[in-house]
Amino acid sequence: MQLKISKGYLDEKRNIGFDGAWKQALRSYFKDFIELCWPELLDKIDWTKKPEMLEDEMHALIKKEEIDKRIADKIIKFWRTDGVEVFALIHIEVQLSKQIDFSERMFIYRYRIFDMYKKDIASLAILIDGNKNWRPNEYCQDFCGSKLKFEYPILKILDYKDKKDELKQSKNPFVIIILAQLAAIETSGKLEEKLISKFNLTKFLYTHGLDREIVLTLLRFIDKMLALNEEFSLKYISQVKQLEGESKFSFITNAEQMWLNKGINQGVLQGETHILVHLLKAKFEELPDEYMQKVHEASPDILTKWAINVLQANALEDVFKQ
């Protein structure tokens, strides 16, 4: 399964963690994604066996010079209902604009997978760009009697624009991913509208009846898709604080991140250890004892540095680099 995600709407100062957000969303809600966006595949997968994300195998497929450009690429191993083991590629490509060779690259990655594993492959292009007319769905070659045609289905996020009310009736967590992506497209370059959309999505998420851990993961995705500058982030935080005061729920917001971005003044430093542990667990879910000990033994200056590192770290060990 090859998922190519393409876009052409991100602000110049887009969130550094955008690629990781999509990777995490598909890792956390793979079955929900299949159920909502690719139901034809749902009954073909044996869900009694947990799909596996394979990092090293992904790098083996990609040329060395391409790896840094494709940090969100994934291979997922799963089993079909007939017992056959399948290696599937989820290829997430975040590009700034549509590219002519998109279909060619869809084909290249497909034959690389087949050449390595000799397995059946289902390809799907997820298009998250803002151009409603760009719909690449085939790759063709025709020369001197030799013909090749590779067709694949596409999932155009913009096609959900008129289905928002229908989406909001679903309890599928991946609905939030779709709605956040739509909001990012529709509010590109419009901070006030982005603030409104971000808060409305947050409010919807708070009242959607999902488990706390699911809410936390989805809030992180929303935060990355709808990144705001400092001024509007402060407004968003204020709105969320009021929302939490009016509701029975209190989830992590980006308030801690704003404190860190503003330098963590002396007043905020009170309880800095608690804040860092909270951020680490929110982003990486687990905090091994060795890292917990480091946090409790560190000086205030070191804690501040590590807390700032959390904002850009892709792995837990990256946070603790001196």
C-alpha positions, 0 to 999 in steps of 0.5 A: 500500500503506497500512500503519497501525500502531496501539498501546496498550501503550507505557510513558509514558516510551517511547523517543523513536525508536520511530517511526523504528525502524519506519520504518527496519525497513521501509526496510531489510527491505521485501522481507523484510516482504512475504515474511513478512507479506504474501506475496500481494504478493511475486510482484506486485513486480518486485524487479529494480528497487529500491523507492524511498522518497519523502519529499517526496511523502509530505508532499504527501499530508498536511496541514501540521498532521498532519506532525509527528504522522506522522513515520514516514509513507512513500511507496514507489515500486515496479514491478509485474511487468507493468511498471506503476509503482506509488506505494504508501503506508506509513503508520505511525501510533503511537497510545496507544490504539485509536481509533474513527476508525481505519478512516475514516482508512485510507479518507481516506489511500487516497483522497488517494493515489488522487486524487494518483496515480490508481494501484492501491492495496493497503491493509494495517493492521498492528495492534501494540496489546495488545487482541486483540479490536480488529480494524478492517477496514472503513469503511462509509457508507450514506445515502439509497441511497448506499453505500460499503464499503472493506474491507482486510486486517489484520495483528495482531501478537498473532496471532504469539504462539503462533507464536514457535517457528515464527518462530525457525526462519526466517532472515527478518530481519523475524522479529526485528521481530515477536518484539521487538514481541511482547515489548514488548506482553507485558512492558509495565510489567514491567521485569524481564520486559522485561530477560529478553526483551531479553537472550533476543532479543539472544542469539537474534540473536547466534546466528541466523547473520545478517550483522553489519550486519543484526544491528546494525540489528536490535539498534537496533530491539530497544533501542528496542522494549524500552527499559529504565531505567538500573538494568536497562540496566546489568544488560543490558549486563553480560549482553551483555558476558558473552555476547560473551565466551562467543561469537565475536561482538562487536556494538554494545550500548547500553553507549556510550549508558549511559556518555553518559546517566551524564554521561561521566565523566573515565574514559570520556572517554578515547577520546571521539572514537572512541566518538562516531564509533562511535555516528554510524556505527552510527546513520547508517551513513555519516559524510561527511568534513566531519563526521569533520573536525568530530569530530576538531577538537572539544573534549571538551565539544563531543564530549560534547554531540554524543554526547548529541545522537546519542541523540535525533537523527533526522538527522545534522545534528541531532547537530552543532547547538550 
